[in-house]
């Protein structure tokens, strides 16, 4: 049925499970503004009933709910709808619970009270990965090359979602993503720089004309074009970068021996720059365009999630090691106390014997 003028067809459905009426209603309004039909649930059990009878594109789960904890609901949802994107709602003081939810399979979390910008971000992320918008009927026919690139972009988005769902060796993921950048943009070189924990950004993975790139190269904020891009908040396309006043031969030439054009996309996570995605030297005579920038932005979003998952895994492993060490210390302490108790009992027995010896002689 055709929609009336001024109305948009609602093609997506969201489930919001939150026992707080005011916060649930506020989030409902924000999600509806993004063209979603919203089904509310006041408890985990009510949410599960809705899942039995409806298909959803996303589910929001509040961490703390009476009756069924949000993490328990998350586990149930993963069992019955393993591919359904799950977004967790958590207060700032519930960061540990939110991290635990991510390790259990949640795609991301939103800090309560939810802000429109954050809701738009997470729903946009889901839209890019799972439900690319179809071409409108009135659009002109797509050129074969553009059609091929769009199909490849869809394949990459599906592959990224699979990787994020199933997990993979982290170094392999970086190499795959850099190769996808090169394929998607038709660039000679694609590089991924990631923060090293000390404020610098190290070349972590990349592909060039001759194959995989292995080099110890670092970037710093504000140095050259690449360093400038670290401080930006959006993707940048640069034609003839050598003519840009920010070009620094000591920095940019060191990173890329040849340089005709560039796409630079910062990898962001909650406002913090975690790295930089670079495509250089387009093999297409027309150069880089918006059709190259969009898939790179999608891959940068995927990288931010990969980095978050990697951090969680490392943090969980560290905590497991700490718990194992604590358990080992507890066992050693138990043995020491047991040995001490046995020695005390033995000493008491000896003392009794000594005290009772003169009485026997008398």
Residue pairs with C-beta under 8 A, 6 or more apart in sequence:
3 9
8 35
10 35
10 36
10 37
11 35
12 35
12 36
12 37
12 57
12 58
12 131
13 36
13 37
13 38
13 39
13 54
13 55
13 56
13 57
14 31
14 36
14 37
14 38
14 39
14 56
14 57
14 58
14 59
14 60
15 38
15 39
15 41
15 47
15 50
15 51
15 54
15 56
15 58
15 59
15 60
16 24
16 27
16 28
16 31
16 38
16 39
16 40
16 41
16 59
16 60
17 41
17 42
17 43
17 44
17 46
17 47
17 59
17 60
17 61
17 62
17 65
17 70
17 73
18 24
18 27
18 40
18 41
18 42
18 60
18 62
18 65
18 89
19 42
19 43
19 62
19 65
19 66
20 62
21 42
23 62
23 89
23 112
23 113
23 114
24 40
24 42
25 40
26 113
26 114
27 60
27 89
27 114
27 119
28 38
28 40
30 114
30 116
30 119
31 38
31 60
31 119
31 123
32 38
33 116
34 119
34 120
34 123
36 57
36 58
36 123
39 50
39 54
39 56
41 47
41 50
43 65
43 66
43 67
43 68
44 65
44 67
44 68
44 69
44 70
44 72
44 73
44 76
45 67
45 68
47 59
47 61
47 73
47 77
48 73
48 76
48 77
48 80
50 56
51 59
51 77
51 80
51 81
56 81
56 84
57 85
57 126
57 130
57 131
58 84
58 85
58 86
58 87
58 123
58 126
59 77
59 84
59 85
59 86
59 87
60 87
60 88
60 89
60 110
61 70
61 73
61 74
61 77
61 86
61 87
61 88
61 89
61 101
61 106
62 70
62 88
62 89
62 90
62 112
63 69
63 70
63 71
63 88
63 89
63 90
63 91
63 94
63 97
63 98
63 101
64 70
64 94
64 97
65 73
70 88
70 89
70 97
70 101
71 97
71 100
71 101
71 104
74 86
74 88
74 101
74 104
74 105
74 106
75 104
77 84
77 86
78 86
78 104
78 105
82 165
83 165
85 107
85 126
85 129
85 130
86 101
86 105
86 106
86 107
87 106
87 107
87 108
87 109
87 110
87 122
88 97
88 98
88 101
88 102
88 106
88 108
88 109
88 110
89 109
89 110
89 112
89 114
90 97
90 98
90 101
90 109
90 110
90 111
90 112
91 111
91 112
92 111
98 109
99 312
99 315
101 109
102 108
102 109
102 308
102 309
102 312
103 312
103 313
103 316
105 165
107 122
107 125
107 126
107 164
107 305
108 122
108 125
108 305
110 118
110 119
110 122
111 118
125 301
125 305
127 133
128 157
128 298
128 301
129 157
129 160
129 161
129 298
129 302
130 157
130 161
132 153
132 154
132 157
135 142
142 150
146 291
149 184
149 291
149 295
152 183
152 184
153 184
153 294
153 295
153 298
156 180
156 184
156 295
156 298
156 299
157 298
159 180
160 177
160 298
160 299
160 302
163 173
163 176
163 306
164 302
164 305
164 306
164 309
167 309
170 306
170 310
171 205
173 306
174 192
174 194
174 204
174 205
174 306
175 205
175 207
175 212
177 192
177 205
177 299
177 302
177 303
177 306
178 190
178 191
178 192
178 205
178 206
178 207
179 190
179 207
180 299
181 187
181 190
181 277
181 279
181 295
181 296
181 299
182 188
182 189
182 190
182 207
182 279
184 292
184 295
184 296
184 299
185 263
185 279
185 282
185 288
185 292
185 295
185 296
186 282
186 283
186 284
186 292
187 263
187 279
187 280
187 281
187 282
187 283
187 288
187 292
188 208
188 209
188 258
188 280
188 281
188 282
188 283
189 206
189 207
189 208
189 209
189 213
189 256
189 278
189 279
189 280
189 281
190 206
190 207
190 277
190 278
190 279
190 280
191 203
191 205
191 206
191 213
191 255
191 276
191 277
191 278
191 280
192 203
192 204
192 205
192 206
192 275
192 276
192 277
192 278
192 303
193 201
193 202
193 203
193 204
193 219
193 226
193 275
193 276
193 278
194 201
194 202
194 204
194 267
194 274
194 275
194 307
195 201
195 202
195 273
195 274
195 275
196 202
196 218
199 220
199 221
200 218
200 219
200 220
201 218
201 219
201 220
201 230
201 275
201 276
202 216
202 217
202 218
202 219
203 213
203 215
203 216
203 217
203 218
203 255
204 275
205 213
206 212
206 213
206 278
207 213
217 254
217 255
219 226
219 227
219 230
219 251
219 255
219 276
220 227
221 227
221 230
221 231
222 228
222 230
222 231
223 248
223 251
224 246
224 247
224 248
224 250
224 251
224 252
224 255
225 238
225 241
225 244
225 246
225 247
225 248
225 251
225 252
225 262
225 264
226 251
226 252
226 255
226 264
226 276
226 278
227 248
227 251
228 246
229 236
229 264
229 265
229 266
229 276
230 266
230 273
230 276
231 266
231 273
232 264
232 266
233 266
233 268
234 266
235 263
235 264
235 265
235 266
235 293
235 296
235 297
235 300
236 262
236 263
236 264
236 265
237 261
237 262
237 263
237 288
237 289
237 290
237 292
237 293
238 244
238 261
238 262
238 263
238 264
239 261
239 287
239 288
240 260
240 261
241 247
241 252
241 259
241 260
241 261
241 262
242 259
252 259
253 259
255 278
256 278
256 280
256 281
258 280
258 281
259 280
259 281
260 280
260 281
260 282
261 280
261 281
261 282
261 287
261 288
262 278
262 279
262 280
262 288
263 278
263 279
263 280
263 288
263 292
263 293
263 296
264 276
264 277
264 278
265 276
265 277
265 278
265 293
265 296
265 297
265 299
265 300
266 273
266 275
266 276
266 277
266 300
267 273
267 274
267 275
267 276
267 277
267 300
267 303
267 304
267 307
268 274
268 300
268 304
269 304
269 307
269 308
274 303
274 304
274 307
275 303
275 307
277 296
277 299
277 300
277 303
279 288
279 292
279 296
282 288
282 292
